[in-house]
Amino acid sequence: MLIILNGFTSCGSSRKVIIEKQTSPTKQTKAVTSTNLPKKADKVPEKPLTNKEKIVRYIDLFAPIAQQEMKSFGIPASITIAQGILESGMGFGRLAVEGNNHFGIKCHTEWDGKRIYHDDDEKGECFRVYADPKDSFRDHSLFLRDRSRYAFLFELKIDNYKSWAKGLKKAGYATDPKYPDKLISLIERFDLTKYDLKKNELKLVINTPKVSKKTFVHKVEKGDTLYSVSKKYNVTLKQIIELNNIKDQTIFLGQSLTIPSNP
């Protein structure tokens, strides 16, 4: 603390006397200057990851989960990893970040969990939200196992990733005509087949649905609805929707519907 007093010297000239007063007998006030302020560490901007680095990071994180799903359901880990990379934007896409949805699985009629809305084939489509990415991987396995249109995939050789990639497109998993090529390219560029398990490592508790290979075609006529068609042939709405990859339960005049022949 500084006290300024007006006083006189012995020679009679007026001057100011500055006295420094200690506020404590043991502590002294130290002037704060820019030279003794703690210096902040220079913040080095993070270098953005390249796409290759993002993919490698994704594989490191999720390959073990894909292997576990392969062990339980018989879906090649290489296919699951490649689909995850593609569908989740290498783990950086909005659905993956905000909804833990790594496979772009939409709500569909049976979903009663949390939802997120996102523009895809159409504006503001409904997608599933999971508590953990592991839940997304498990739902992906169940999604393929429990839908009749994917049943033929489980008849393919477990190491035939090319046929699996083409089969996913054929069954309607994606609308992109280059979808199989993109999966195959990822698998080969990053050697994803090394994560595939051998037959003797699988649990083989797959329980794929038994689907009758006998089907016939119904041509939609005026007044037809999915409900009326299902009642006419004594099949479920779900069977018709999944077999024909129908969205929003919409059919149109003249459309050819594949109808399963129930025993």
N, C-alpha and C positions, 0 to 999 in steps of 0.2 A: 504494500500500500504506500502511495507517495503522498507526502504533505508538503505543500508549497507555502513558505512564510516570507513575508517582506521584512527585511532587517537592514541594519546599517553596519558598515565596516568601520574599522578604527580610523580610516581616512575620511569618513563622512559620506562616501558615495553609496547611493542606494543600490541594492542588488537582491536578487531572489536566491534563497537558500533552499535547496532540495534535500529533504530528509527521507530516507527509505525506512519505513517502519515494518518490522517483522510481525506478522499476524500470529505467529506461534514461535515459541522459543526453540522448537526443534525442527520446524519445517520452513522452508523458504519458498516464496512464490517464484516460479520460473516463467519467464516470458515465453509465450507460445509463438513460434515463428514457423514459416514454411519449411525451414531447414530441419526442424526436429519433429515434424509431424510424421506419423508412421506412413511409409510409402506403400501404396497398393501394388500388389503384384500385377505386372503387365498381363492383361487378359489376352491370351492367344486365341484367336478365332478358330472354332472347330472346323476342320477340313471336311467338307461334305463327302459322304461315302459314294463311291462309284457304284453303278448297278451290279458289277461283279462282286464287290465287297458286300453289298446288301444281300445278294443271293447266298454267298458263302456264310454270312452271319445267320441267315434264315435256316440253312441246312444244319449248321451247328446246333441251333436251338431246337429244331423240330424233327430232325431225322430219327432220334430215339423214340419219339411218340409215334411216328409213322411206322416204325418197325414193330412196335407193340400192337398197333392196329392190324398190321399184316399178320402177326402171330395169331391174333384172335379171329380175324375175319377173312383172311386170304386175299386181301387186296394188295398188290405189289407196293412196297414202300416207295419205290422209285416213282410210281404213278402218283401216289398220294403227295409226295414231296413236290413233284413238278406241278401238280394241280394247285397246291397251296401257294407256291411261288407265284404262279400266274394269276390265280383268283384274288390273292391278297395284296397284289402290287408289291411283292417281295417283303410283305409284312408291314408296309408303310401306307397301304390304302386305308380309306376312311372306315370301311366296314371292319377291317382287321383292328384298327386302332381304337375305334369307339365301340365296336360291337363284338370284338374277339371272333368275328366271323371270317374264317380263312378260306372258305370254299364257295362263297357267293350263294349260299342256300337261302332261298326265299321262304316266306312264312308258310305258304300253302294253307289249306283249310284246317289241317290237324294241329297246327302250332298254336299253343296257348301261353307261350313265354313272352319275354320282353321283345320289343320290335324296334327297328330303325328304318327310316325311309330314305331311299337313295335312288337317283336316276340311273336306270340301266337300259333294258330294251325299251322301256316306257318310263315316263316321268313319275317320280315319287313312288317307286315300287317298295313293297314291304320285305324286309330281310330279318332273319333271326338274330337275336342277341344272346351271347353266351357269357357266363360268369368267368370262364377261363378258356384259353385257346384249346386246351385238352378236350374240353366239351365239344368244341367245333370239330375236332378230328374224329371223335367218337360218333358224332351225329352224321358226319360224312360217310363213315363206314356203314351205319345203319340205313342211311339214305339210299346207298347203292344196294345193300343187301335186301331191303324190304320192299323195293319197287320192282314190279314184274318186268318192266322194260329193260332192266339191267341184269336180269337173271342169266342171260347167255354169257355175260362176261366171266362168270365164275366157272364156266366150262372151258375157258381158255387155259393154256399152260401158264403157270404162275410166273415164268420167266419171259413170257412173250409180251413185253411192254408195248411194242408197236401195235399189236392187235388190240390191247387194252385201250391205247390212246385213240385208235380209230373207232373202237366200239363205243367209247364214251360219246363221241360226236354222233355216231349213228343212232344212239339211244336218246339223243336230244339234250345232253347235259349242257351244251353250249351251241350258240347259233353261228359263231365264227367259223367259216369254212376252213380256216387255217389252224383251228384248235389242235388237231392231232399233230401237225407238223411242229407247233410250238412246244407241245409236251415232249415230243421225241427229241427235239433240239436241246431242250434243257437237260433231259436225261443223259444224253450223249456228251454234251459239253462239260457237265459237272460230274460225270461218271456216277450217276445216282444208282445204278444197278448194284453197286457194291453194298448198298444198304438193304438189298433184297435178301430175304431169308431162304434157306433151303427147305425142301418139303418136310424133312424130318424135324425142323425147328418150329413148325406150325402146330397150333393146337387143333386146328381143323374143326373147330366148333362153329362152323359157318352157318349152317341151317338156312341156306338160300331157299326162297319160296319155290314150291313146285308149281310150275305154270304149264297149263295144257298148251301144247303146240298147235292144237286145232283152233282156228279162228275163222270168222267169216266177216263179210263187209256189209254194213248198213249205210245206205245213201240217205242223207238227211232230207226229209220232205217238209213241206209247209206245215207248221204246227208242232213239229218235233221239238222236244226239249231233252236235255240229258236225263232228266228224271223219267220222262215217258219212255225213252229208249231203254233205260236200265230195267224198267218194269216189263217192257215188252219181251226182253230176252232173259229176264231173271238173273241179271248180273248187278253188281254194285256200281254206284257212281264212280267210286275210287278206281275200280278196274278199268272203266272206259277212259277216265281222265288220264291215268298213268300210261295206258297202252297207246293212247293217241297223243300224248304230250300236250294236253289241252290247258290253256291258260285262262284264268278267270271264268271257268265253266262256260265258255262261249263257243257255240257251234253255229255254222251258217248253212244256208240252203244249198243243197247239192254236194255238201261235204261227204267224203267217204270215211266212215268210222269203222275201225277194226274192233270187232266184238269177240271177246273170249268165249269159248265153248265150255261151259262148266259141266262137270260130270253129273 
